[in-house]
Amino acid sequence: MTKNKLIFSIANNAVTHLGRNLYSSMPPALAELVANSYDAYATQVIIDLCDDNSMIIADNGKGLSFEEFESKYVTIGNKKQEEKIFGNFPKRNPMGEKGIGKLAAFSLGEEYSVYSKTLNSNQWISFTLSYKDMIESGEQHETDTIMLESLPENLAKFQTFKSGFIVHCKKLRKNPTKATKDSTVLQLSRRFYLNQENFSVQYDGEEIPLKTNFYYQNLEYLIYFGYSEQEINDIFDSNVEKEKFKGVSSVLNFIEANNIKGWIGSVGKPKDLKENTDNIIVYTNGKVADEDILKNKKEARIAKSYIVGEIQADYFSNLDDPITSSRQGLDDSLEEVEAFIDNVEGIRRDFINKWNDFRKRNMVEKLPNRIKENESYKDWLSNLSPTQRDLNGKLLNLFSSKLDDDENEESEEVDSMVTAIASVINNVETDELLQTLKSEENSSNHFDLLAKLMKNIAIKEDLSHAEIIKSRVKIIEQLEKLMEDSSSLEKLFEFHLAENPWLINPYWNIDKNSIEGANSLSTQVYQNTDIDGDFQKAFLDILIRIAEENYPVIVELKKNEPTGHARVTFAAMLEQIKKYRKAIQQKFPELKPVTDTDIKAVFIITEDAGAVGSGNKIEFEHYELETFKNLNIEVVKYNDIVSKSKKMYREHLKLIQDAKIVPNLSKVE
């Protein structure tokens, strides 16, 4: 084995600043090594993960001879020398500028070994560098090189390379796992844009896309600049709506003068962009120069989570190091970079305006399938005028963040939003008709306008009525659940009935003008004078003021039990109602002149009731049933209340929906 020494110049803590601290994660460090391979005219780069907490980065590029190591490799931070064209490849513009990529290996591991072979050599040059040794060496560090006929066993598969460069990083600082593989592949893919066939990169056996990114398939709309129509169609599928940028002339002139190519596009949902890819990236000579060129510029908050872009700006390679000292992006303190950022911001501003129009045109398609494929909703849409359709899109766009969140896919909140928009559209039309009617001077047109206005008001009422009915159906469903649960408290059931008297009678509504109506629910206590002159307390389940009734209505809930006060009998019911009516008349002096039978009473019982011989658990004689009717007492069953109300409201809602006045998004059948 022949041994020679390499002497590295590492002044000013270059190993720490340009190696260990320069890259915060694995993908950018790997990207620097891949860029070196590209500059060396490699056609393939293979990154292998090893079981011994190490990683191999191997390429079949031109390699370096000992003399080239001495002239190019050992001095850190000098401007990178352009490589001579290798083989029959076209010239490659260098990705690296300062020759610091070699130290990226120290961001990966504590030490690394190098193996290099050129075409005119039968041996591999090898040496090992240790981070600890280099930072302790001062301004220079010596390391021995070894000439090898064959590569070590763990590198044997690269022995067939006629030339190449291998970096074996050991004692990795972060152990890559299968779980982090997808993330690494994604980030490496986005750090390059190379539209050529003679360069490939593999990571742990998976080829990394260098001409596309994962979000290409999720793009819906984009504007492009610098590309021809054919070029952009070759990059993106036909299902992406594409538009050539036709902004202000100063921006167009800037693009042309600097030979800039790029596009800014949007995806359907924020989740279609991941791993912090909701930004505009800049490439120089195929390698990322800035991952988020507009990071310091204000932007529309909602739009940002949908927008992504890629710009090819190779002219930056002609500047004297336009990258920040931290290598984290383009240096916006430079006049050339600042001008570039201002022009890109103008393009993005133009895109957002066009994107908003695109979204409004396509917002119905953003709705969950269960809504946009709903026949009732499609019928409602078909009856809208072009102006109303445009307004519908604008309003839906305002709620885009809700619609694009998969967690809201089945949300009733989305349903309510869609139906509320239908109501707003109708309200807007009503207001416009009123304004037109006021300003219309031709009296012959008044009748037509008034007819339209009356029809529109009727639609508004139906919309409002439909919402009330749907809310009531939901209350009925809650009541059904209470009835199924034998442990439900009777007080809770009382609350539902007292707050929603329409459950007892669909035409009843609480009298909001009554002072007592505001306190309709209670186990009321009224004093009553009995026959013997003794005072007794009468407890009512519910006493409600109904707008449709002249006097308060007594509601008594009964669960039939074989003994005690809960037992349902004709005599017990009459006695109880008589006591309640007297108590109410004492409580409200204005009711004293009223005949007690004018005060309606409703008995709600748990069992079926009917005439003797009907087979019901609770049976009344025919004269008893007639007596109830004559005394203004109604006996109903819990289940009958629910089923009758549900049936009537469903039929009413169906009439409105069949008229296509309002979209029916109800899941209730």
C-alpha positions in Angstrom: 0.0 0.0 0.0 1.3 3.4 -1.0 0.8 6.1 1.6 0.8 9.9 1.0 -0.4 12.7 3.2 -3.1 15.3 2.6 -2.9 18.6 4.5 -6.2 20.3 5.0 -6.4 24.1 5.5 -9.0 24.6 8.2 -8.5 28.1 9.6 -11.2 30.1 11.5 -13.1 27.0 12.7 -14.1 26.2 9.1 -15.0 22.6 10.0 -17.5 23.7 12.6 -19.0 26.7 10.7 -19.0 25.2 7.3 -19.6 21.6 8.2 -21.2 20.7 11.5 -23.3 23.9 12.0 -24.2 24.7 8.5 -26.9 22.2 8.0 -29.7 21.7 10.5 -31.0 18.4 9.2 -30.0 15.4 7.0 -31.6 16.3 3.6 -29.7 19.6 3.0 -26.4 18.0 4.0 -27.1 15.0 1.7 -28.1 17.5 -1.1 -24.7 19.1 -0.9 -23.0 15.7 -1.4 -25.4 14.9 -4.3 -24.6 18.3 -5.9 -20.9 17.5 -5.7 -21.6 14.2 -7.5 -23.6 16.0 -10.2 -20.7 18.5 -10.7 -18.4 15.6 -11.1 -20.5 14.3 -14.1 -21.9 11.3 -12.3 -24.8 9.6 -13.9 -26.0 7.9 -10.7 -25.7 8.5 -7.0 -26.5 5.7 -4.6 -27.3 6.4 -0.9 -27.3 3.3 1.3 -28.3 3.0 4.9 -26.2 0.5 6.8 -27.0 -1.5 10.0 -23.9 -0.2 11.8 -25.3 3.4 12.2 -23.5 4.5 9.0 -24.4 5.8 5.6 -22.8 5.4 2.2 -23.0 8.1 -0.6 -21.5 6.7 -3.8 -21.3 8.1 -7.3 -19.8 7.0 -10.7 -18.5 10.5 -11.5 -15.0 11.4 -12.7 -13.5 11.0 -9.2 -10.4 12.8 -7.9 -6.7 11.9 -8.3 -4.3 12.6 -5.5 -3.1 15.8 -7.3 -6.7 17.0 -7.6 -7.3 16.3 -3.9 -4.3 18.5 -3.1 -5.4 21.3 -5.5 -9.2 21.2 -5.0 -10.3 19.3 -2.0 -8.0 20.2 0.9 -8.6 24.0 0.9 -12.0 24.9 2.4 -14.1 27.9 1.2 -12.3 28.9 -2.0 -14.5 29.4 -5.1 -15.1 26.0 -6.7 -13.2 25.3 -9.9 -15.3 24.4 -12.9 -14.9 20.7 -13.8 -13.8 19.8 -17.3 -16.4 18.0 -19.4 -16.3 14.3 -18.7 -17.1 11.7 -21.2 -19.7 12.5 -23.9 -21.9 14.5 -21.6 -23.0 18.1 -22.3 -21.6 20.7 -20.1 -23.0 20.9 -16.6 -23.2 24.3 -14.9 -21.8 23.7 -11.3 -24.2 23.6 -8.5 -21.6 24.2 -5.8 -19.9 27.5 -5.5 -17.6 27.6 -2.5 -16.4 24.1 -2.3 -17.8 23.6 1.1 -20.1 20.7 0.3 -17.3 18.2 1.2 -17.7 19.2 4.9 -21.5 18.4 4.8 -20.5 14.9 5.7 -19.7 16.2 9.2 -23.3 17.2 9.6 -24.2 13.6 9.1 -21.6 11.8 11.2 -18.6 12.1 13.5 -16.2 10.8 10.9 -16.2 9.8 7.3 -14.0 7.8 4.9 -13.4 8.8 1.3 -12.8 6.4 -1.6 -12.0 7.9 -5.0 -11.0 6.5 -8.4 -10.3 8.1 -11.8 -10.5 6.6 -15.2 -6.7 6.3 -15.7 -6.2 4.6 -12.3 -6.6 1.0 -11.2 -6.6 1.9 -7.6 -8.9 3.7 -5.1 -7.5 6.5 -3.0 -8.8 6.3 0.5 -8.6 8.4 3.7 -10.6 9.1 6.8 -11.4 12.4 8.5 -12.6 12.7 12.1 -14.5 15.8 13.2 -12.9 15.7 16.7 -9.4 15.4 15.3 -9.9 18.2 12.8 -11.2 20.8 15.3 -8.3 20.0 17.6 -5.7 20.3 14.8 -5.6 24.1 14.6 -5.2 25.7 11.2 -4.0 22.5 9.5 -4.8 18.9 9.6 -2.8 16.0 8.2 -4.3 12.7 7.2 -2.8 9.6 5.5 -4.1 8.4 2.2 -4.1 4.7 1.2 -4.1 3.3 -2.3 -6.5 0.2 -2.5 -6.7 -2.4 -5.2 -10.2 -3.4 -4.0 -12.9 -1.7 -2.0 -13.8 -3.0 1.5 -16.4 -5.7 1.5 -19.3 -3.4 2.5 -18.5 -1.3 -0.6 -17.9 -4.2 -3.0 -20.9 -3.5 -5.2 -19.2 -0.3 -6.3 -16.0 -2.0 -7.4 -17.4 -2.1 -11.0 -17.4 1.7 -11.2 -14.7 2.7 -13.7 -14.4 5.9 -11.8 -16.2 7.4 -8.9 -16.3 9.0 -5.5 -17.6 7.3 -2.3 -18.2 8.9 1.1 -18.9 6.5 4.0 -20.3 8.5 7.0 -19.9 6.8 10.3 -21.3 7.3 13.8 -24.3 9.1 12.5 -25.6 12.0 14.6 -29.1 11.1 13.7 -29.9 7.5 12.9 -32.1 7.4 9.8 -35.0 5.0 10.0 -37.5 3.5 7.6 -40.1 5.8 9.3 -38.2 8.9 8.2 -37.4 7.6 4.7 -40.5 9.1 3.0 -39.7 12.5 4.5 -36.1 12.4 3.4 -37.0 11.3 -0.1 -39.6 14.1 -0.4 -37.1 16.8 0.8 -34.3 15.6 -1.3 -36.6 15.6 -4.3 -37.6 19.1 -3.8 -34.0 20.3 -3.5 -33.3 19.6 -7.1 -34.9 20.2 -10.4 -33.0 18.4 -13.2 -34.9 17.8 -16.4 -32.3 15.4 -17.9 -32.1 11.6 -18.4 -28.4 11.1 -17.5 -28.5 11.7 -13.7 -30.3 9.7 -11.1 -30.3 9.5 -7.3 -31.3 6.5 -5.1 -32.0 6.7 -1.4 -32.2 3.3 0.4 -33.2 1.6 -2.9 -35.8 4.2 -3.9 -35.2 6.5 -6.8 -35.7 10.1 -6.0 -37.8 12.2 -8.5 -35.7 15.0 -9.8 -38.0 16.3 -12.6 -41.2 16.4 -10.6 -42.4 16.8 -7.0 -45.2 15.0 -5.2 -47.5 18.0 -5.4 -47.5 18.1 -9.2 -50.4 15.6 -9.2 -52.4 17.7 -6.7 -52.2 21.0 -8.6 -55.4 22.5 -10.0 -54.4 25.8 -11.4 -51.2 27.6 -12.2 -49.7 30.6 -14.1 -46.4 30.2 -15.8 -43.7 32.5 -17.2 -40.5 31.9 -19.2 -41.8 28.6 -20.5 -43.4 27.9 -23.8 -46.9 26.4 -23.9 -45.5 23.1 -25.1 -42.8 23.1 -22.3 -45.4 23.6 -19.5 -47.7 21.0 -21.0 -44.9 18.5 -21.0 -44.4 19.1 -17.3 -48.0 19.1 -16.1 -51.0 16.9 -16.8 -53.9 18.2 -18.9 -56.2 18.3 -15.8 -54.2 21.3 -14.5 -55.7 24.6 -15.7 -52.7 26.6 -17.0 -52.5 30.3 -17.8 -49.6 32.3 -19.2 -48.6 35.2 -16.9 -49.5 38.5 -18.6 -48.8 40.9 -15.8 -47.2 44.4 -15.9 -44.6 45.0 -18.5 -41.8 45.7 -16.0 -42.1 42.2 -14.6 -42.3 40.6 -18.0 -39.2 42.5 -19.1 -37.4 41.4 -15.9 -38.3 37.8 -16.6 -37.1 38.0 -20.2 -33.9 39.9 -19.4 -32.7 37.3 -16.9 -34.0 34.2 -18.7 -36.1 33.2 -15.8 -38.6 30.3 -16.0 -41.1 29.3 -13.4 -44.7 28.8 -12.3 -46.9 29.5 -9.3 -49.8 27.2 -8.7 -52.4 26.0 -6.2 -53.7 22.7 -4.8 -57.2 21.8 -3.9 -56.7 21.4 -0.2 -54.0 22.5 2.3 -53.3 18.8 3.1 -52.1 18.4 -0.5 -49.0 20.3 0.5 -46.9 18.8 3.3 -43.5 19.1 4.9 -43.6 22.9 4.8 -43.9 22.9 1.0 -46.4 25.7 0.9 -43.9 28.2 -0.5 -42.1 29.3 -3.7 -38.7 27.7 -4.2 -35.9 29.0 -6.3 -33.4 26.8 -8.2 -30.0 27.8 -9.6 -28.5 25.4 -12.1 -30.9 22.7 -10.9 -30.2 23.0 -7.2 -32.2 24.8 -4.6 -31.0 28.3 -3.9 -33.8 29.4 -1.6 -36.6 27.2 -0.2 -39.0 30.1 0.5 -38.1 33.2 -1.5 -41.0 35.3 -0.2 -40.6 34.2 3.5 -40.2 37.8 4.6 -43.1 39.2 2.6 -46.6 39.5 3.8 -49.2 37.5 2.0 -52.9 36.4 2.2 -53.0 34.0 5.1 -55.6 31.7 3.6 -54.0 31.7 0.2 -50.5 30.7 1.6 -51.7 27.2 2.6 -52.7 26.5 -1.0 -49.9 28.0 -3.0 -46.6 26.4 -4.2 -44.2 27.5 -6.9 -40.9 26.7 -8.5 -38.6 29.2 -10.3 -35.5 28.5 -12.3 -33.1 31.5 -11.9 -29.7 30.3 -13.2 -28.4 33.8 -13.6 -27.6 33.9 -9.9 -24.7 31.6 -10.5 -23.0 34.6 -12.3 -23.1 36.7 -9.1 -20.4 36.7 -6.5 -22.0 34.4 -3.9 -25.6 35.5 -3.7 -26.3 32.9 -0.9 -26.3 34.0 2.7 -23.4 33.1 4.9 -25.6 30.6 6.7 -26.4 29.0 3.3 -30.1 29.1 4.1 -31.2 31.1 1.1 -30.6 34.0 -1.2 -29.1 37.1 0.4 -31.9 39.7 0.2 -29.4 42.5 1.1 -28.0 42.2 -2.4 -29.6 44.6 -4.9 -30.0 41.8 -7.5 -31.8 39.5 -5.1 -34.0 42.3 -3.8 -35.1 43.1 -7.3 -35.8 39.4 -8.0 -38.0 39.1 -4.8 -40.0 42.2 -5.7 -40.8 40.9 -9.1 -41.7 37.4 -7.8 -44.0 39.1 -5.2 -45.7 40.9 -8.1 -46.3 37.6 -9.9 -47.7 36.0 -6.7 -50.0 38.9 -6.2 -51.3 38.5 -9.7 -51.7 34.8 -9.2 -53.7 35.2 -5.9 -56.2 37.5 -7.7 -56.6 34.9 -10.5 -56.8 32.1 -8.0 -59.6 33.7 -6.2 -61.6 33.9 -9.4 -60.7 30.2 -10.2 -61.9 29.2 -6.7 -65.2 31.0 -7.1 -65.8 29.3 -10.4 -65.1 25.9 -9.0 -66.3 26.1 -5.4 -69.3 23.8 -5.9 -66.8 21.1 -6.9 -65.1 21.6 -3.5 -68.2 20.6 -1.7 -68.3 17.1 -0.1 -69.6 14.5 -2.5 -72.7 14.0 -0.5 -73.7 17.6 -1.1 -72.6 18.2 -4.7 -74.2 14.9 -5.7 -77.3 15.6 -3.7 -80.3 15.8 -6.2 -82.0 18.5 -4.2 -78.8 20.6 -4.2 -78.3 20.1 -8.0 -81.9 21.1 -8.6 -81.5 24.2 -6.5 -78.4 25.2 -8.4 -80.1 24.6 -11.8 -82.7 27.3 -10.9 -80.1 30.0 -10.1 -79.4 32.8 -12.5 -75.8 33.4 -13.6 -75.5 36.3 -11.1 -76.7 34.1 -8.3 -74.3 31.3 -9.3 -71.5 33.8 -9.1 -72.6 35.0 -5.7 -72.9 31.4 -4.5 -69.3 30.7 -5.6 -68.1 33.9 -3.8 -69.8 33.0 -0.6 -68.6 29.4 -0.6 -65.1 30.7 -1.2 -65.3 32.7 2.0 -65.7 29.4 3.9 -63.1 27.5 1.9 -61.0 26.6 4.9 -64.1 24.8 6.4 -64.8 23.0 3.1 -61.2 21.9 2.6 -60.9 20.4 6.0 -61.5 16.7 5.8 -62.6 16.6 9.4 -65.6 18.8 8.4 -66.5 16.4 5.5 -69.5 15.0 7.3 -70.1 18.0 9.5 -73.6 19.4 10.0 -71.8 22.8 10.2 -71.0 22.5 6.5 -74.6 21.7 5.8 -75.8 24.7 7.7 -73.3 26.9 6.0 -74.5 25.8 2.5 -78.2 26.3 3.3 -77.5 29.6 5.0 -75.8 30.8 1.7 -78.9 29.8 -0.2 -80.9 32.1 2.2 -78.4 34.9 1.7 -78.6 34.7 -2.0 -82.3 35.0 -1.9 -82.1 38.0 0.6 -79.7 39.8 -1.7 -82.1 39.4 -4.6 -85.0 40.7 -2.5 -83.0 43.8 -1.5 -82.0 44.4 -5.2 -85.7 44.1 -6.2 -86.7 46.6 -3.6 -84.1 49.1 -4.7 -85.2 48.7 -8.4 -88.8 49.1 -7.4 -88.0 52.4 -5.6 -86.0 53.8 -8.5 -88.2 52.5 -11.4 -90.0 55.5 -12.9 -92.0 53.6 -15.5 -95.2 52.6 -13.6 -96.0 50.0 -16.2 -93.0 48.0 -14.9 -94.1 48.3 -11.2 -96.5 45.4 -11.4 -93.9 42.9 -12.8 -91.3 44.1 -10.2 -93.9 43.8 -7.4 -94.8 40.3 -8.6 -91.1 39.2 -8.6 -90.7 40.8 -5.1 -93.7 39.0 -3.7 -92.5 35.7 -5.1 -89.1 36.3 -3.7 -90.5 37.1 -0.2 -92.5 33.9 -0.4 -89.3 32.0 -1.1 -87.6 33.7 1.9 -90.4 32.6 4.1 -90.2 29.1 2.8 -86.4 29.1 3.4 -86.9 30.3 6.9 -89.7 27.8 7.5 -87.5 24.9 6.1 -84.8 25.7 8.6 -87.2 25.8 11.5 -88.7 22.5 10.4 -85.2 20.9 10.1 -84.4 22.1 13.6 -87.6 20.7 14.9 -86.9 17.3 13.3 -83.6 17.2 15.1 -85.3 18.0 18.5 -87.7 15.1 17.8 -84.8 12.8 17.2 -83.3 13.8 20.6 -86.7 13.2 22.2 -86.7 9.7 20.6 -83.4 9.0 22.2 -84.7 10.0 25.6 -87.6 7.7 25.2 -85.4 4.8 24.3 -83.3 5.4 27.4 -85.4 4.3 30.4 -82.9 6.1 32.7 -83.7 9.5 31.2 -85.0 11.9 33.8 -88.6 13.0 33.6 -87.6 16.6 34.2 -85.4 16.5 31.0 -88.4 15.3 29.1 -90.5 18.0 30.6 -88.0 20.6 29.4 -88.2 19.4 25.8 -92.0 19.6 25.8 -92.3 22.9 27.6 -89.8 24.6 25.4 -91.2 23.1 22.3 -95.0 22.9 22.6 -95.3 22.1 18.9 -94.3 18.6 19.9 -97.7 18.2 21.5 -99.5 20.1 18.8 -97.6 21.0 15.6 -99.5 24.3 15.5 -98.7 25.4 19.0 -96.0 28.0 19.7 -95.1 29.6 23.1 -96.7 33.0 23.5 -93.7 35.3 23.7 -95.9 38.3 24.6 -97.0 36.6 27.9 -94.9 37.4 31.0 -95.7 34.0 32.4 -94.8 32.5 29.0 -91.2 33.2 29.6 -91.3 30.9 32.6 -93.4 28.2 31.0 -91.4 25.3 32.3 -91.6 24.4 36.0 -93.0 22.0 38.5 -95.3 24.8 39.5 -96.8 25.1 43.0 -100.2 26.6 43.3 -102.4 26.9 46.4 -105.9 25.4 46.1 -108.8 25.5 48.5 -110.4 22.1 48.8 -114.0 21.3 49.7 -113.4 21.2 53.4 -111.7 24.6 53.4 -108.2 23.0 53.9 -105.3 24.4 51.8 -103.5 21.9 49.7 -100.5 22.2 47.2 -101.1 21.2 43.6 -97.9 20.3 41.6 -98.2 20.8 37.8 -95.6 19.2 35.5 -95.9 21.9 32.8 -98.0 25.0 32.4 -97.5 26.9 29.1 -98.9 30.0 27.5 -99.7 29.1 23.9 -100.2 31.8 21.3 -102.9 29.8 19.6 -104.9 29.2 22.9 -106.8 31.8 24.9 -105.8 30.4 28.3 -102.8 28.5 29.7 -102.5 24.9 28.9 -102.0 22.2 31.5 -99.6 19.3 30.5 -99.3 16.3 32.8 -96.8 13.5 32.2 -97.8 10.1 33.5 -95.9 6.8 33.7 -98.4 4.1 34.3 -97.7 2.2 37.5 -100.0 -0.4 39.2 -100.2 1.5 42.5 -99.9 4.9 44.0 -100.3 8.4 42.4 -98.8 7.3 39.1 -101.6 4.8 38.4 -103.6 6.1 35.4 -107.4 5.8 36.0 -110.3 7.9 34.8 -111.3 9.1 38.3 -107.7 10.0 39.3 -107.2 11.9 36.1 -110.4 13.9 36.5 -109.6 14.7 40.1 -106.1 15.8 39.2 -107.2 18.1 36.4 -110.0 19.6 38.5 -107.4 20.5 41.2 -105.0 22.0 38.7 -107.6 24.2 37.1 -108.7 25.6 40.4 -105.1 26.2 41.3 -104.5 28.1 38.1 -107.6 30.2 38.5 -106.4 31.2 42.0 -103.0 32.0 40.7 -104.3 34.2 37.9 -107.2 36.3 39.1 -108.2 37.3 35.5 -109.1 33.6 34.9 -111.6 33.4 37.8 -114.6 34.3 35.6 -113.6 31.6 33.1 -115.3 28.3 33.1 -112.7 25.7 34.2 -113.2 23.5 31.2 -112.0 26.4 29.0 -108.5 25.7 30.4 -107.2 22.9 28.1 -105.5 19.9 29.7 -103.2 17.3 28.1 -102.4 14.0 29.7 -99.3 12.3 28.2 -99.0 8.7 29.2 -96.5 5.9 28.5 -99.0 3.2 27.5 -101.5 2.7 24.7 -105.0 3.9 25.8 -108.3 3.2 24.2 -111.9 2.0 24.8 -112.6 -1.1 26.8 -112.0 -4.2 24.6 -109.4 -2.5 22.4 -106.6 -4.5 24.0 -104.7 -1.5 25.2 -103.0 -1.6 28.6 -105.1 1.4 29.7 -108.7 1.1 28.9 -111.5 3.6 29.3 -115.3 3.2 29.0 -116.8 4.8 26.0 -118.6 7.4 28.3 -115.3 8.1 29.9 -113.7 9.0 26.6 -116.6 11.2 25.7 -116.3 12.9 29.1 -112.6 13.7 28.5 -113.6 15.3 25.2 -116.4 17.3 26.7 -114.2 18.5 29.6 -111.4 19.7 27.1 -109.0 16.9 28.2 -106.8 15.3 25.6 -105.0 11.9 26.3 -102.0 11.1 24.1 -99.1 8.7 24.2 -95.4 9.7 24.3 -94.7 7.8 21.1 -97.7 9.3 19.3 -96.4 12.8 20.0 -93.1 11.9 18.3 -94.4 10.0 15.3 -97.1 12.4 14.4 -94.9 15.5 14.6 -92.1 13.8 12.7 -94.5 12.7 9.9 -96.2 16.1 9.5 -92.9 18.0 9.5 -91.3 15.6 7.0 -94.2 16.0 4.7 -94.1 19.8 5.0 -90.4 19.9 4.3 -90.7 17.6 1.3 -93.2 20.0 -0.3 -90.7 22.8 0.1 -87.9 20.7 -1.2 -89.9 19.4 -4.2 -90.5 23.0 -5.1 -86.6 23.3 -5.4 -86.8 26.5 -3.3 -84.1 25.3 -0.9 -81.5 22.5 -1.1 -82.2 19.6 1.1 -79.0 18.4 2.8 -80.7 16.6 5.6 -79.4 13.1 6.4 -82.7 12.2 8.1 -85.0 10.0 6.0 
